[in-house]
Amino acid sequence: MTFTRRQLLQTTGASALLASLGQHAFAQASLETATIVTGFAAGGTSDTTCRRIAQKLSPDYAKSAVVENRTGAGGQIAVSYVKGRPADGATILQTPTSILTIYPHIYKKLPYDPMVDLTPVSIACIFDFGFAVGPSVPASVKTVPEFLAWAKANPAGANFGSPAAGSTPHFIGALLGKKGGVELKHAAYRGTQPAMLDLLGGNISAVSGPIGDITQHLASGKVRILGVSGAKRSRFAPDVPTFGEQGIQDMAHSEWFAFFLPAKASPELVARLNASMKTALAHKDVIEGLGNFGLEAMSSTPGELTDLLKKDTAKWAPIVKEVGFTAEG
């Protein structure tokens, strides 16, 4: 199944699902507290998404909602934690889909099975990635091809950071290096913000990360976005050309944040949370708040999210093989 932003933004599947379940889905008492778990540090796009949704989560689902940052292992710790929680709806996972669609290809022993240990609820937002350089790269470098040429001529500066090893931004940076004929050394961080701090400090040359994690640092004057990963220019950085516009082909990659419950969550519970998420994601404050971080809010049905996971898992298999990256699980 092929998804477009318009289709996902206009989805009405949650309402149909609720109707099929009947009004008893609403009869269940709301939870006292729902905990939304993210595997990334406070201040980043994943954390921001969680906090925006927590503020608007329907009281019909939970009387209050809190966010818990369980960082480490590129997001695996958060997924593993939610996997082990009761399927009573009190613990919700929010994660980039790459942790579920790319990691199975790079870890021999993954502590979870994305299609078995989690129950899809809804997509949260879609976003593109940016490739940015900092003060250690000469101001004369204004495009991605120019950076790759500079990196080839300056091996000590041929490096980049990303929010996690095996993440989509990691593979984007690695692919750019391969296409430019230069090995870019990768530095993995616990989220994009720590990587951006090292970029600003001149400790690394470049960062590959969600566009919103980068644009918030442009005011410093020390960061320049050289390219974006979308099929078309990002509305959050309209003056920055895509990789494709710069002659780098087959590099259109976007990603989703999505919400999940532990495995075996009841259909009624999934429907309730899906409806609450859909309402929250359509709220003006949430749309504008996520937009400030380069995120385009949207929702989906649980079935659409399941199909998307299957589609993206298949997409990344040959890409991982091309890059040749593996990790010890």
Protein Blocks (a to p, Z undefined) as FASTA:
>chain_A
ZZdfklmmmpcklmmmmmmnojmlmmpccdfbdcdddfbdehiaklmmmmmmmmmgcfkl
pmbdcddddeeehhmmmmmmmmmpccehpaccdddfklmmmmmmmmmbacbdfklmpccf
bdfbdcdddddddfklcfklmbfklmmmmmmmmmmlmccddfbehiaklmmmmmmmmmno
pacdddddebjklmmmmmmnopafbdcddfklmmmmmmnopaccfbdfbfbdcfklmmbc
cfklnopahiaccddddddddehiafklmmmmmmmmmmmmmpmklmmmmmmnopacdddd
fklmmmmmmmmmmmmmmmmmmnopacdZZ
